[in-house]
Amino acid sequence: MMTTMKTAASVKTTCPYCGVGCGVNLTLPHSASEAVPPVSGDEGHPANFGRLCVKGSSLAQTIQSDDRLLTPMVDGQSVAWGAAIETVSAKIAQVVRDHGPDAFAFYLSGQILTEDYYVANKLAKGFIGTANVDTNSRLCMASAVVGYKRAFGSDTVPCNYEDLELCDLLIMVGSNAAWTHPILYQRIAAAKKQRPNMKVVVIDPRETATCDIADLHLAIKPGSDAAIFSFLLSDSVQTGILDQGFVANHTNGFEAALVEASESTPSLSYTADFCGISEQNLACLASWWRDIPKTVTFYSQGVNQSSSGVDKCNAIINCHLATGRIGKEGAGPFSITGQPNAMGGREVGGLANQLAAHMDFATPGAQDLVQRFWQAPNMATKDGLKAVDLFQAMEEGKVKVVWIMSTNPMVSLPDTAQVRRALEKCELVIVSDCKAHTDTTAMADVLFPATGWSEKDGTVTNSERRISRQRGLLPAPGEAKHDWWAICEVAKSLGFQSAFSYQNVYEIFAEHAALSAFENNGRRDFDIGHFSQISKAEYDALTPVQWPVPKGRPEGTKRMFEGGRFFTPDGRARFVAITPSLPKYQASQEWPFTLNTGRVRDQWHTMTRTGDAASLAKHTAQPYVEIHPKDAKRLGIKDKALVRLTSPYGEALLKAKVSGAVVPDNVFAPIHWTQQFANASVVSNLIPQVVDPLSGQPESKHAQVQLEAVSDICYGLLVSAVPLVLSECLYWCQVPSEQGFHYEVVWPNGQTLASLKAIYIEQSKGLAERVEWLEYSNPVTQQIRLAKLMDQKLTLLMYLHPQPESVMADWLISKLEINTSLSLQDRLAILVGSPANMEDKGEIVCSCYQVGSKQIEKAIASGICSVDELGGKLKCGTNCGSCLPELKRFIPTVAELSV
């Protein structure tokens, strides 16, 4: 009898990380007991054409987690869904009755799907009657939204990804795309390699990995970006490249904008001095701007996260309008989104100053239109509270119930101490999440278990307006439910059954599409009316498409404003007169260092997903602060030593990374680490609640801080078979690993071998005959090493040393998995820190193939002298390409050392 093996099905879905929106192939396991195979890129998806960055490639490692929230929880107790829904709806009804609808608020996320966003917005603004619906997209995209709306009359991204490859001049402002949007960066790098005359300019206070392909890097004074573009505007007029026909026929407000630009940046020398750059470099940029009409300006958080972020956006847009570089192939102002569905949330009204379908409260007739479409009984009539204002109102007792969904404001919002006070004051905090333990779930009264990526079903919209499907492929674990379902159940419990009686997610999408087309007739930019009658089968088969997709145009729209008509009342784009300004707080004698914040290559947001993939921790294992060598020397700070950062709002402990990538008196720290991974490294502790007055977006990339080396301490490594409570540590960081638990720690000085042993000996009470302690100490180096064996198997390993020290942590952790007695050779190697016969890779540079710095250095020393040759020998840089900028830096470094 012949048997056939069942072939696993591969299904197309969309990556849940950054705003690039890459297509992913996920192969379904044959049974629930099997692990999901590694994912691959969808070669047919127009965002990535099959390529994935290392985060996307590692998605399968994040699907199964030991920390899933599996049941609804009320006051720490597991309850049935019905009881949890009743608790929430009863409290919402009570506070709305007693204090009005604005006592309730949603705080949503660019991680949820468009359909989730839609029903949350509909419930709050149309049926409860409050516009207190904001989102963590406020923290990344709000200034770009307002900038677009001021200029175009709508939140419309004019460009597409092809424009990044077709332009002849690409100006990247406040974007380390090599790490934050790696697939787009690789597309740009490939285009530049094919067309070497293409110019790339990076405007960023730091020298980042993105500078690897830059022809010019302007290391500007933090926050001075707008002056560059005000100067380019006035210079465009003086040098005769103004597109007079476009300005006359398609815009308003040019003269006022030009006057302000000319007065605020009166000369090249003045502008260069204001920005802290050389006149030569500014003149170079200006000459390229004059000579190269096919220009894209690509901007991100370095522009948006500012107290004058909206003005910066409009300064960029002004330049493109003045020279007619918009609505054309290879030209335009391109704001790149940070989250997978930040744009989808904007489409359905996920911000407090929006209604739905790109309408807002200031649009004449919009409130009435949406109310009639929804048949809404309690329509909100004015803007709600933006994120920072929302949490301030919570602390003041004005907002009494908040429903937080798929985000971690205890880490992402500025001034963590204030956020904590707000959540403590709030009468009911509801958190929907797929994770049981985050800094924010710890503050919740009610927890709703949510589905995660590979389980969630709906749509997302990427940075080029492309709608793609995130498909629900795997069964939800435990009692996890979709966010849209939970919202609708609460809505029905509040008495709004008929408006929220959706049976399937495609019905929500169809309603969303119908609202976008309702009484539109081309007057509004967002129109996906083609999908208003979509069936379940059509929705399931939906392929990526760029909006607008009005009825009769199923192919969508590749590029906006090609005809020179905008969505203002008169159809003309608007110039905005702006005055460049620096961040609100500047260096002082008390707070001498300017802190810049951002991301690292292989982590995402607050690590609730990437923290489950041990391979992603190997490139950057611990939080750090990047310090210029001159500052480090002056302060007595050594590389990898513990540093205390203090601001007027709080403090953080971070490891030092001494580097010339930052300029003196400036430091950089990544944002990812939470109290789930490190006890004292939440960077938002340091950030003030300064916001742009127009967008409400926080100035999260800027703070003034003090630095000091932490003294009288000893450093250590802990490897354990079980999780440890480390309250005796001054600093600890849990590094994700495949087996056991790995902690990097710092103890106050004075800890002795005996005292440390006593801390953990309690765990072995009554088991003395089964426990053996291996001990090693060196009075010269002051190293102490202690290993605990249970039944001759390693269960705990402790290293102490007076200075930061590197050991082969992965090998040590692997010894926890040995099921037989440790050999004498292994016992000695454990105390030494590495086996005699195993290569030490060094710090991981290529995460895809786990290639380390020492392997790369060894290969170069053997005669390899190019990145291509390194890839041929070690495979590094041959998959996602994220490590290529770092690999290139090894070539001259090692060559110089060998001379």
Long-range contacts (C-beta under 8 A, 24 or more apart in sequence): 6-30, 8-37, 11-471, 11-473, 12-42, 12-44, 12-45, 12-469, 12-471, 13-454, 13-469, 13-470, 13-471, 13-473, 14-45, 14-340, 14-460, 14-468, 14-469, 14-470, 15-52, 15-56, 15-59, 15-340, 16-59, 16-111, 16-340, 16-453, 16-470, 16-609, 17-53, 17-55, 17-56, 17-340, 17-604, 18-180, 18-181, 18-337, 18-338, 18-339, 18-340, 18-604, 19-181, 19-336, 19-337, 19-338, 19-339, 19-340, 19-342, 19-343, 19-462, 19-463, 20-47, 20-48, 20-181, 20-183, 20-184, 20-462, 20-463, 21-47, 21-340, 21-460, 21-461, 21-462, 21-463, 21-464, 21-466, 21-468, 21-544, 22-47, 22-48, 22-51, 22-52, 22-53, 22-56, 22-183, 23-47, 23-48, 23-50, 23-468, 23-544, 24-52, 24-56, 24-59, 26-59, 26-60, 26-454, 26-473, 28-473, 28-474, 32-475, 35-60, 35-64, 36-60, 36-63, 36-64, 36-454, 36-474, 45-468, 45-544, 46-161, 46-466, 46-544, 47-161, 47-183, 47-462, 47-464, 47-466, 47-468, 47-544, 48-183, 51-183, 51-186, 51-880, 51-881, 52-183, 52-880, 53-182, 53-183, 53-880, 53-882, 54-182, 54-601, 54-602, 54-615, 54-616, 54-847, 54-848, 54-879, 54-880, 54-882, 55-602, 55-603, 55-604, 55-610, 55-616, 56-183, 56-880, 57-848, 57-879, 57-880, 58-610, 58-613, 58-615, 58-616, 58-847, 59-453, 59-454, 61-612, 61-613, 61-614, 61-615, 62-453, 62-609, 62-610, 62-612, 62-613, 63-452, 63-453, 63-454, 63-474, 64-612, 65-434, 65-435, 65-612, 67-435, 67-436, 67-437, 67-612, 68-434, 68-435, 68-436, 68-449, 68-452, 68-477, 68-478, 68-480, 69-433, 69-434, 69-435, 69-436, 69-441, 69-447, 69-449, 69-450, 69-478, 69-480, 70-436, 70-449, 70-477, 70-478, 70-479, 70-480, 71-449, 71-478, 71-479, 72-446, 72-447, 72-448, 72-449, 72-479, 73-444, 73-446, 73-447, 74-445, 74-446, 75-445, 81-479, 81-481, 81-489, 84-446, 84-448, 85-486, 85-489, 85-490, 85-493, 86-493, 87-446, 88-403, 88-428, 88-430, 88-446, 88-490, 88-493, 89-490, 89-493, 89-494, 91-401, 91-427, 91-428, 92-128, 92-401, 92-490, 92-494, 93-494, 95-400, 95-401, 95-427, 95-428, 96-128, 96-129, 99-400, 101-128, 101-129, 101-130, 101-378, 101-380, 102-130, 102-132, 102-384, 102-385, 102-398, 102-399, 103-398, 103-399, 103-400, 103-401, 104-128, 104-130, 104-132, 104-399, 104-400, 104-401, 104-402, 104-403, 105-130, 105-132, 105-133, 105-134, 105-384, 105-385, 105-390, 105-394, 105-399, 105-401, 105-402, 105-403, 106-132, 106-133, 106-134, 106-402, 106-403, 106-405, 107-134, 107-135, 107-136, 107-387, 107-390, 107-402, 107-403, 107-404, 107-405, 107-407, 107-409, 108-133, 108-134, 108-135, 108-136, 108-345, 108-350, 108-405, 108-406, 108-407, 109-135, 109-136, 109-137, 109-339, 109-345, 109-405, 109-406, 109-407, 110-135, 110-136, 110-137, 110-140, 110-141, 110-337, 110-338, 110-339, 110-340, 110-341, 110-342, 110-345, 111-339, 111-340, 111-341, 111-406, 111-407, 112-341, 112-345, 112-405, 112-406, 112-483, 113-341, 113-344, 113-456, 113-457, 113-458, 113-459, 113-460, 113-470, 113-483, 113-484, 113-505, 114-341, 114-344, 114-345, 114-347, 114-348, 114-458, 114-459, 114-460, 114-461, 114-467, 114-509, 114-512, 115-458, 115-459, 115-484, 115-505, 115-508, 115-509, 115-512, 116-405, 116-458, 116-482, 116-483, 116-484, 116-487, 117-341, 117-344, 117-345, 117-348, 117-349, 117-350, 118-348, 118-356, 118-484, 118-508, 118-511, 118-512, 119-484, 119-487, 119-488, 119-491, 119-500, 119-502, 119-508, 120-350, 120-403, 120-405, 120-483, 120-487, 121-348, 121-349, 121-350, 121-356, 122-356, 122-374, 122-376, 122-499, 122-500, 123-487, 123-490, 123-491, 123-496, 123-500, 124-380, 125-349, 125-355, 125-356, 125-370, 125-376, 125-379, 125-380, 126-370, 126-371, 126-374, 126-376, 126-377, 126-378, 126-379, 126-380, 126-499, 127-374, 127-376, 127-377, 127-378, 127-491, 127-494, 127-496, 127-499, 128-378, 128-494, 129-378, 129-379, 129-380, 130-380, 130-384, 131-352, 131-353, 131-361, 131-380, 131-382, 131-383, 131-384, 132-352, 132-384, 132-385, 132-390, 132-399, 133-349, 133-350, 133-351, 133-352, 133-384, 134-350, 134-351, 134-352, 134-384, 134-385, 134-386, 134-387, 134-390, 135-345, 135-350, 135-351, 135-387, 135-407, 136-339, 136-387, 136-407, 136-409, 136-412, 137-339, 137-342, 137-345, 137-346, 137-350, 137-351, 138-351, 138-352, 138-386, 138-387, 138-695, 138-696, 138-697, 139-305, 139-387, 139-412, 139-413, 139-697, 139-698, 139-700, 140-301, 140-304, 140-305, 140-337, 140-338, 140-339, 140-342, 140-697, 141-304, 141-335, 141-337, 141-338, 141-339, 141-342, 141-343, 141-346, 141-697, 142-304, 142-309, 142-351, 142-386, 142-692, 142-695, 142-696, 142-697, 143-303, 143-304, 143-305, 143-306, 143-309, 143-310, 143-312, 143-313, 143-692, 143-694, 143-695, 143-697, 144-299, 144-303, 144-304, 144-309, 144-313, 144-335, 144-337, 145-346, 145-351, 145-695, 146-310, 146-313, 146-692, 146-694, 146-695, 147-309, 147-310, 147-312, 147-313, 147-314, 147-316, 147-317, 147-335, 148-313, 148-317, 148-335, 150-310, 150-314, 150-574, 150-576, 151-314, 151-317, 151-318, 151-321, 151-566, 151-573, 151-574, 151-575, 151-576, 152-525, 152-561, 152-566, 152-567, 152-568, 152-573, 152-574, 153-566, 153-567, 153-568, 153-569, 153-573, 153-574, 154-358, 154-524, 154-525, 154-526, 154-566, 154-567, 155-346, 155-358, 155-525, 156-525, 156-560, 156-561, 156-567, 157-334, 157-335, 157-343, 157-463, 157-464, 157-465, 157-560, 158-326, 158-327, 158-332, 158-333, 158-334, 158-559, 158-560, 158-561, 159-296, 159-331, 159-332, 159-333, 159-334, 159-464, 159-559, 160-464, 160-465, 160-546, 160-558, 160-559, 161-187, 161-463, 161-464, 162-329, 162-558, 163-296, 163-329, 163-330, 163-331, 163-332, 163-334, 163-559, 164-188, 164-191, 164-296, 164-298, 164-334, 165-190, 165-191, 166-191, 166-294, 166-329, 166-330, 167-198, 167-294, 167-295, 167-296, 167-330, 167-331, 168-195, 168-197, 168-198, 168-199, 168-292, 168-293, 168-294, 168-295, 168-330, 169-198, 169-199, 169-201, 169-288, 169-289, 169-292, 169-294, 169-295, 169-296, 170-198, 170-199, 170-200, 170-201, 170-295, 170-296, 170-298, 171-201, 171-203, 171-285, 171-295, 171-296, 171-297, 171-298, 172-200, 172-201, 172-202, 172-203, 172-204, 172-210, 172-214, 172-298, 172-299, 173-203, 173-204, 173-225, 173-228, 173-297, 173-298, 173-299, 173-300, 173-302, 173-303, 173-316, 174-203, 174-204, 174-225, 174-299, 174-300, 174-301, 174-302, 174-303, 174-304, 174-701, 175-204, 175-210, 175-298, 175-299, 175-300, 175-301, 175-302, 175-336, 176-204, 176-206, 176-208, 176-209, 176-210, 176-598, 176-599, 177-210, 177-298, 177-300, 177-336, 178-208, 178-209, 178-210, 178-212, 178-601, 178-882, 178-885, 179-208, 179-209, 179-210, 179-599, 179-600, 179-601, 179-882, 180-300, 180-301, 180-338, 180-598, 180-599, 181-300, 181-336, 182-601, 182-880, 182-881, 182-882, 183-880, 184-336, 185-210, 186-880, 186-881, 188-213, 189-213, 189-881, 189-884, 199-288, 199-292, 201-285, 201-288, 203-228, 203-302, 204-302, 205-302, 205-596, 205-662, 205-663, 205-666, 206-596, 206-626, 206-661, 206-662, 206-666, 206-668, 207-660, 207-661, 207-662, 208-661, 209-601, 209-885, 209-886, 210-885, 211-885, 212-884, 212-885, 212-888, 216-281, 216-284, 216-285, 216-288, 218-275, 218-277, 218-281, 218-282, 218-285, 219-276, 219-277, 219-663, 220-275, 220-276, 220-277, 221-274, 221-275, 221-276, 221-277, 221-582, 222-582, 222-583, 222-594, 222-596, 222-666, 222-701, 222-702, 223-306, 223-307, 223-308, 223-581, 223-582, 223-583, 223-702, 224-274, 224-275, 224-276, 224-580, 224-582, 225-302, 225-303, 225-306, 225-312, 225-315, 226-308, 226-311, 226-312, 226-315, 226-578, 226-580, 226-581, 227-264, 227-265, 227-271, 227-274, 227-275, 227-580, 228-271, 228-275, 228-282, 228-285, 228-315, 229-297, 229-312, 229-315, 229-316, 229-318, 229-319, 230-260, 230-261, 230-264, 230-265, 230-271, 230-315, 230-318, 230-578, 230-580, 231-261, 231-265, 231-268, 231-271, 231-282, 231-286, 232-285, 232-286, 232-289, 232-319, 233-257, 233-258, 233-261, 233-315, 233-318, 233-319, 233-322, 234-258, 234-261, 234-262, 234-265, 235-268, 235-286, 235-289, 235-290, 236-289, 236-290, 236-319, 236-322, 236-323, 237-322, 239-290, 241-289, 241-290, 241-293, 241-323, 242-322, 242-323, 243-322, 243-323, 243-324, 245-324, 246-321, 246-324, 246-564, 247-321, 247-322, 247-324, 249-564, 250-564, 250-565, 250-566, 250-572, 250-573, 251-321, 251-572, 251-573, 251-574, 251-575, 252-570, 252-572, 252-573, 252-574, 252-575, 253-574, 253-575, 253-576, 253-577, 254-321, 254-322, 254-575, 256-575, 256-577, 257-318, 257-575, 257-576, 257-577, 257-578, 258-322, 258-575, 259-577, 260-577, 260-578, 260-579, 261-315, 261-318, 261-577, 261-578, 264-578, 264-579, 264-580, 265-580, 274-580, 289-319, 293-323, 293-325, 293-331, 294-325, 294-328, 294-329, 294-330, 294-331, 295-320, 295-323, 295-325, 295-330, 295-331, 296-330, 296-331, 296-332, 296-333, 296-334, 297-332, 297-333, 297-334, 298-334, 298-336, 299-333, 299-334, 299-335, 299-336, 300-335, 300-336, 300-338, 301-338, 301-598, 301-700, 301-701, 302-701, 303-335, 304-335, 304-697, 305-697, 305-698, 305-699, 305-700, 305-701, 305-702, 306-583, 306-692, 306-697, 306-699, 306-701, 306-702, 307-581, 307-583, 307-584, 307-690, 307-691, 307-692, 307-693, 307-699, 307-702, 308-578, 308-580, 308-581, 308-692, 309-692, 309-695, 309-697, 309-699, 310-692, 310-694, 310-695, 311-576, 311-578, 311-579, 311-580, 311-581, 314-576, 314-578, 315-578, 315-580, 317-576, 318-575, 318-576, 318-578, 321-573, 321-575, 322-575, 326-561, 326-573, 327-559, 327-560, 327-561, 327-562, 327-563, 327-564, 328-559, 328-562, 329-559, 332-559, 334-463, 335-463, 336-463, 337-462, 337-463, 340-460, 340-462, 340-470, 341-460, 341-461, 343-461, 343-462, 343-463, 343-465, 344-459, 344-460, 344-461, 344-467, 347-461, 347-512, 347-516, 347-526, 347-547, 348-512, 351-386, 352-383, 352-384, 352-385, 352-386, 352-390, 352-696, 353-383, 353-384, 353-386, 353-696, 356-515, 357-512, 357-515, 357-516, 357-518, 357-524, 357-526, 358-516, 358-524, 358-525, 358-526, 359-524, 369-518, 369-519, 370-515, 373-514, 373-515, 373-518, 374-499, 374-515, 375-499, 376-499, 386-691, 386-695, 386-696, 387-413, 387-696, 387-698, 388-413, 388-414, 388-689, 388-691, 388-696, 388-698, 389-696, 391-418, 391-419, 391-422, 391-423, 392-418, 392-422, 392-689, 394-422, 394-423, 394-425, 394-426, 395-421, 395-422, 395-425, 397-425, 399-426, 400-426, 400-427, 400-428, 401-426, 401-427, 401-428, 401-430, 402-426, 402-428, 402-429, 402-430, 403-430, 403-431, 403-432, 404-429, 404-430, 404-431, 404-432, 404-440, 404-444, 405-431, 405-432, 405-433, 405-450, 405-483, 406-432, 406-433, 406-434, 406-450, 406-483, 407-440, 408-438, 408-439, 408-440, 408-605, 408-606, 408-608, 408-674, 409-440, 410-438, 410-439, 410-440, 410-442, 410-443, 410-674, 410-682, 411-438, 411-439, 411-440, 411-606, 411-671, 411-674, 411-682, 411-684, 412-605, 412-606, 412-671, 412-684, 413-684, 413-698, 414-649, 414-684, 414-687, 414-688, 414-689, 414-690, 414-698, 414-699, 414-700, 415-649, 415-650, 415-684, 415-685, 415-687, 415-688, 415-689, 416-650, 416-682, 416-684, 416-685, 417-649, 417-650, 417-685, 418-689, 419-684, 432-483, 432-486, 433-608, 434-480, 434-608, 435-608, 437-676, 438-606, 438-608, 438-674, 438-676, 439-606, 439-674, 439-675, 439-676, 439-682, 448-481, 448-486, 449-478, 449-479, 449-480, 449-481, 450-480, 450-481, 450-482, 450-483, 450-486, 451-476, 451-480, 451-481, 451-482, 451-483, 452-480, 452-609, 453-609, 455-480, 456-482, 456-483, 457-482, 457-505, 458-484, 458-505, 458-508, 458-509, 459-509, 459-542, 461-547, 464-546, 465-546, 465-547, 465-557, 465-560, 466-544, 466-545, 466-546, 467-528, 467-542, 467-544, 467-545, 467-546, 467-547, 467-549, 468-544, 469-539, 469-540, 469-542, 471-540, 484-508, 504-536, 505-539, 506-534, 506-535, 506-536, 506-539, 506-540, 509-534, 509-539, 510-534, 510-539, 517-550, 517-551, 520-550, 522-550, 523-567, 524-567, 525-560, 525-567, 530-554, 583-690, 583-699, 583-702, 584-688, 584-690, 584-699, 585-688, 585-690, 585-702, 585-703, 585-704, 586-704, 587-665, 587-704, 588-704, 590-706, 591-647, 591-648, 591-704, 591-705, 591-706, 592-665, 592-704, 592-706, 593-631, 593-665, 593-666, 593-667, 593-704, 593-705, 593-706, 593-707, 594-665, 594-666, 594-667, 594-702, 594-703, 594-704, 594-705, 595-645, 595-647, 595-666, 595-667, 595-668, 595-669, 595-686, 595-702, 595-703, 595-704, 595-705, 596-662, 596-666, 596-667, 596-668, 596-669, 596-701, 596-702, 597-668, 597-669, 597-670, 597-671, 597-683, 597-687, 597-700, 597-701, 597-703, 598-668, 598-670, 598-671, 598-701, 599-670, 599-671, 599-672, 600-670, 600-672, 601-847, 601-882, 601-883, 602-847, 602-882, 603-670, 603-672, 604-672, 605-671, 605-672, 606-671, 606-672, 606-674, 607-672, 607-673, 607-674, 607-676, 607-677, 610-672, 611-676, 611-677, 611-736, 612-736, 613-736, 614-736, 614-737, 614-738, 615-847, 615-850, 616-736, 616-847, 617-735, 617-736, 617-737, 618-810, 618-843, 618-844, 618-847, 618-850, 619-843, 619-844, 619-845, 619-847, 620-670, 621-733, 621-735, 621-744, 622-655, 622-673, 622-678, 622-733, 622-735, 622-744, 623-652, 623-654, 623-655, 623-669, 623-670, 623-672, 623-673, 623-678, 623-681, 623-683, 623-733, 624-654, 624-655, 624-656, 624-657, 624-669, 624-670, 625-654, 625-655, 625-656, 625-657, 625-667, 625-668, 625-669, 625-707, 626-657, 626-659, 626-661, 626-662, 626-667, 626-668, 626-669, 627-656, 627-657, 627-658, 627-659, 627-662, 627-667, 627-707, 628-658, 628-659, 628-660, 628-662, 628-663, 628-664, 628-665, 628-666, 629-658, 629-659, 629-660, 630-664, 631-664, 631-665, 631-667, 631-707, 632-656, 632-658, 635-707, 635-708, 635-709, 636-709, 637-707, 637-709, 638-709, 638-803, 638-804, 639-804, 640-804, 641-709, 641-710, 641-803, 641-804, 642-709, 642-710, 642-713, 642-715, 642-730, 642-731, 642-746, 643-707, 643-708, 643-709, 643-710, 644-707, 644-708, 644-709, 644-710, 645-669, 645-686, 645-705, 645-706, 645-707, 646-686, 646-705, 646-706, 646-708, 647-685, 647-686, 647-687, 647-688, 647-703, 647-704, 647-705, 647-706, 648-688, 649-685, 649-686, 649-687, 649-688, 649-703, 650-685, 650-686, 651-680, 651-685, 651-686, 652-680, 652-681, 652-682, 652-683, 652-685, 652-686, 653-680, 653-681, 653-710, 653-730, 653-731, 653-746, 654-681, 655-804, 656-709, 667-705, 667-707, 673-733, 676-734, 677-733, 677-734, 678-731, 678-732, 678-733, 678-734, 679-726, 679-729, 679-731, 679-732, 679-733, 680-730, 680-731, 681-731, 681-733, 710-746, 712-748, 712-749, 713-746, 713-747, 713-748, 713-749, 714-746, 714-747, 714-748, 714-749, 714-751, 714-782, 714-800, 714-801, 714-802, 715-744, 715-745, 715-746, 715-800, 715-801, 715-802, 715-803, 715-804, 715-805, 716-744, 716-745, 716-746, 716-747, 716-798, 716-799, 716-800, 716-801, 717-742, 717-743, 717-744, 717-745, 717-797, 717-798, 717-799, 717-807, 717-809, 717-812, 718-742, 718-743, 718-745, 718-796, 718-797, 718-798, 718-799, 719-743, 719-794, 719-796, 719-797, 719-809, 719-812, 719-813, 719-816, 720-795, 720-796, 720-797, 720-816, 721-794, 721-795, 721-796, 721-816, 722-795, 728-759, 735-809, 737-809, 737-810, 737-813, 738-813, 739-813, 739-814, 739-816, 739-817, 740-813, 740-816, 740-817, 742-809, 742-813, 747-800, 751-800, 753-777, 753-784, 753-786, 753-800, 756-784, 756-786, 756-798, 756-800, 757-786, 760-788, 760-796, 760-798, 764-788, 764-790, 774-827, 774-830, 774-831, 776-831, 785-831, 785-833, 787-827, 787-830, 787-831, 789-822, 791-821, 792-821, 792-822, 793-818, 793-819, 793-820, 793-821, 793-822, 794-818, 794-822, 794-830, 797-830, 799-833, 806-843, 807-833, 807-834, 808-833, 808-834, 808-835, 808-838, 808-840, 811-835, 811-838, 845-876, 845-883, 845-886, 845-887, 845-890, 846-874, 846-875, 846-876, 846-877, 846-883, 846-887, 847-882, 847-883, 848-875, 848-876, 848-878, 848-879, 848-880, 848-882, 848-883, 849-874, 849-875, 849-876, 849-878, 849-879, 851-875, 851-876, 853-890, 856-887, 856-890, 856-894, 857-890, 857-894, 860-890, 860-891, 860-894, 860-895, 861-894, 861-898, 865-891, 865-895, 866-891, 867-891
